[in-house]
Amino acid sequence: MNSFSVSELSGGHFTLKGDLNRNTVTFAWKNALSDLNTKQDESNELLPIVDLAEIQDVDTAGLAWLVNLLRQSKLQNIKFQLKNVPVTLINLAKISDVDNFLSVQ
């Protein structure tokens, strides 16, 4: 596919679509922390959701991007939930020993 996009649905729900790999990671969701922080501020009850169900291809660069997003969000006290994490990403996280950091099983 070699493309990446983010769709924002209502209620602080973001859907990532396409490839999250070395070819797309430099273009991946540049305003992620700002968007997540805004949605967190708007909703006192629910954390924003980042849905990965429509990710087609992910590699270690995509994993690194996601780990960095989580690290930066933690530093800025921004919280969100990952949903529908692809098996490939879970396996890469386990091999890289960051599965606990990603809160995936």
N, C-alpha and C positions, 0 to 999 in steps of 0.2 A: 504494500500500500504506500509506504514512504510518505505518509502525511500524518499530521497530528492536529487535533482540534479539541476545544473545550466548549461544551454547551452548558449553559446555566439554566436549570429548571427552577421552578418555584420552590420557596422554602429553604434556600441555602443548599440546594442539591446540584452538584456539578458532575457532569459526565465527561470522562476523557475518552476520546475516540481515536482509533488509528494505531499508529506505531509509536512506541516510546523506546527508541533505540538510538544508536550513535548517529544516525542520519537525521533525526528529528529533535533530539534532546536540546540542542541549542535554541530551538524555536518554541520549546514547550512552555506554555502557560506563564508568560513573563510576569503577570500581575497576580500570581497565585496567592502570595501572602496577604496582599492588600484585599483581594476579593474574599478570601477566607475570613480575614479579620472583620470586614464589613458585615458579612453574613453572621458572624458570631455576635457582633454588637447588636444586630437587628433582632436576633432571636435569643432571648434569655433562657429558653427551655431546652432547645435542641442544638446539638453541635452541627456545624455544616458537614455535609457528606460529600466525599469524593468517590464517585462510582467508577470502577475500572473495568466493568463488564464488557465494554466495547473496545478494549485494547486488543489489537490483533497480534502484535509482535513486540516483545520486550527483550532487551539484552542487559548486560551489566551496566551500560551507560544509563539506561532507563532506571535501573535499580539505584544507581548512584544519584540520579536526579531526585528520585523519590526520597531517598535517605536524607539528602540535603534539604529538601522541602520540609521534612519532619524536624530536622535539626534546627533549621532557621525558625520554624514556627514555635518550637519549644523555647528558643531564646527570646522570642517576642511574646511569649505566653498566649499563643494562638492555638486553639484546639480544634480538631476536626476528626471525623471518622472515615476510615477506608472501608469501602464496600465492594464486594465481588472481585476480590483480588485474584488475578489469573493464576492458575496452577504453575505456569512457567515462572512467574515472578516469585511465587512462594518457594519454589525449588531453588531459584537463584539466591534468594534471601537465606535459605537454609545452608546452601553451599558456602555462602559468604559469611555465615554466622551473624547475620543481622535480623533473623526472623523474629527474635524477641523484641527488637527495636521497632520493627514494623507492626508488631502485635498481630502476626499472622500465624496460623497453625497448619 
